[in-house]
Amino acid sequence: MSDPGDTNALRGEVLPVAIFAAIALTMPLWFPWIGGYSGLDTKILIFVIFVLGFDLLLGFTGYLSFGHAAFFGTSAYTTGLTLLHFSAEIIPAMLMSVLVTFVLALLIGLLLTKRTGIYFAILTLAFASMLYRAALSIFSDWTGGDNGLTGLPTPVLFGQPLHDTPMFLLVAAFAILGFWIALRIARSPFGLMLRAIKSNQERLAYTGVDVSLYKLWGFIVSGLYGGVAGSLMVIYEPYVATHFLHWTMSGEVVIMAVIGGVGTLIGPMIGAGFMMYFENVASAWIGEQWLLVLGLLFVLIMMYMPGGFMEGGRRLRAWFRHRRGIADAPTPEENDTHG
Amino acid sequence: MSDRPDDPKNNRGKGFSRRDFLKTSAVTGAIAGAGPTVFTRNAWAEREAIGNYPVKGKAVTFGFNVPQTGAYADEGADELRAYKLAVKHLNNGGGMLETMAPNELTGQGVLGKKVEYVSGDTQTDPDAARTSARRMIERDKVIMWGGGSSSATAIAQQYLAQEMGVVYMCGLTHSNDTTGKDRRRYGFRHFFNAYMSGKALGPVLADAYGTDRRAYHLTADYTWGHTQYDSIKQFTEAEGWTTVNNIMTPLGSSDYSQFLTQVLNSDADVLVLNHYGQDMVNSLTQAVQFGMRDMQKNGKDMQIVVPLYSRLMAQGAGAENIDGVFGSTAWNWALEDEGSQAFTKTFEAEYGFPPSQAAQTCYVQTLLYADACERAGTFYPPEVIKALEDHRITGIGPGEAHYRKGDHQCFKDMLVVQGKGPAEKEGEYDLLKIYQQVPREDVTYPVDTFPGKLGPYRPA
């Protein structure tokens, strides 16, 4: 930590990724101590991937998508159908899903990134709802309609069935890679363009930058994260639920990002962990009214801590150090609570 | 909640403790040449770990996954009451333990272990049901789980059961697919199905309403609705009826007026409601408000049929609306046989009102599973499944019952019922009149009626 140049690179990428990898990979060891269980850790990391992509769009480019389930769900169905009709090997299924997600993101992106703000949000919601309805009606012969897609084989990697630990490691690898790529994007010229779009895209356009191209690519990258997450979800749980395309799924990822702290990458990941934990563990203690409690919590966070958990963390640190002023750029330090 | 450090958490990093090793090496004498493989869970001996077998500690845990929210929440609440009662009887005796024959249950737990339970909410949604079931399997280490009140959730959970190697005793599920194309080795159904309802109802309807009727169907749009529509159509058309049309309605709808208007505008003189739970309460109530029970069509009185009936629904819809309406049901608390009476009495003593058919099926499924463990002498799932298959048993309802080996469908007597009007009923829960008790021989069908494969005794 002596040479400023080094520390910058270190603080920028290597250290956060290393810390995240350490937390993620040791999850099976400490997670049971706070009431978690094997299987849930895998699911949390899947949503971490999903929310990272969402945050690249909302936090960096400033585009609120209310239809991100479209990518998650479409990719899940693609993986499911490939496993069912082609092979139980996951590699072709994942490749197929990424391809389909790419095409879908390209199409939706071309149509929608011209719009901004509320129009964009509503249109993404409309697209996702269309896909959801289509899965339930015209495509129901393939998607299994309301039952979801059942009867999938156990997914295998090179002939080995994926259960507990190998499955967890596979997802963890993708999550760590996803986080690293997201950090790279955030610190790259491309990421800078995305942030510039968020702050003032007219001014950016005047400087001669092709704004719509950057927006489109930002949207596609974000969609691909959702696609990878959706594909992993079906490999972890060989069943495709109609819920994966439902607007509540899109809503869930919005909530995760917002309570974590939009635009910080780390915040949304904590948000994803928190939501999943709340949904599966805390709900057992609270009972039937857990959704109400979650809603209240969400309202309180929005009212008193609009920056989510990350703002809370910053405030705590500031309070501890007895100094005022918060740095603009979020310091990527983890403030994860260990049980 | 055993958090003992020597708990082999599904092969997560932790290997065998010395004691486990000694235990398994005791049975390695019986090795059938199954060498240990890296990825199957601790494959050491013939009795390798499957799902949550072997059971550790002094207690064994059952999981009860019922809809606590959604269109079938009433059913779910009653299922949970029945499950709690079943656990009580397994641990302390009483109820059907006194009427079941043959019976290996002691009333002191199962295989010497006290029965404990955990519960979850399926939200009447397949994805939520699987999430909740997974939690019970992975965190609470349940040796079996049961419940559910929707065929979509039951089918999704059956596949999970087969993957995880944990037996799932379906709750209330009436779709033909559950033991048809989606049958699974690790899933069992005690409840009857749409095909049986159709077979039993067809002749009764023709008898009561004539053979030249024109029927209009409204159908809940998921697996159960689809198969019930197919079956009722098949058996009423066999009697000479005509099916005018069918509209698929979304599960959990509250307003059926747009669909009912179309029924009114057609030339149909019978309305068939393939709805269940709150959906049936809403559609039937609205159909009555539309005047469908007091009108003439084609010179005949218009009639409404509810192929799958339950007392809870009848209560929700009200006696005036269900007066004389035909339907079928698996079981009714007014049945006189020993087993039904034993269950009804203990349930009433516990909760102050009689049980529903959903309660009865869940209660019986739990007992049958426990009995199979006693007969197999182990919780080892393949053995328990074999003990359940084709085992004939009486005293758990009218007549004899057994799970058919080929599809895990239980065959037993069922009922055709009619709603009782306000004038007829003798109390708050007396809503259904048993019109006919249909012997199981009359509704048994060949095992290959629906194509499907159960899958292996040992999960992949």
Interface residues (C-beta under 8 A of the other chain):
Chain A: P28 L29 P32 G36 Y37 S38 G39 L40 L136 G145 D146 N147 G148 T150 G151 L152 P153 T154 Q160 P161 H163 D164 T165 P166 E237 P238 Y239 A241 T242 H243 F244 N280 A284 E288
Chain B: D3 K9 N10 N11 R12 G13 V38 F39 R41 Q68 T69 D121 D125 P126 D127 A128 R130 T131 R134 R135 E138 R139 A152 I155 A156 Y159 L160 E163 D177 D182 D221 Y222 T223 L251 A460
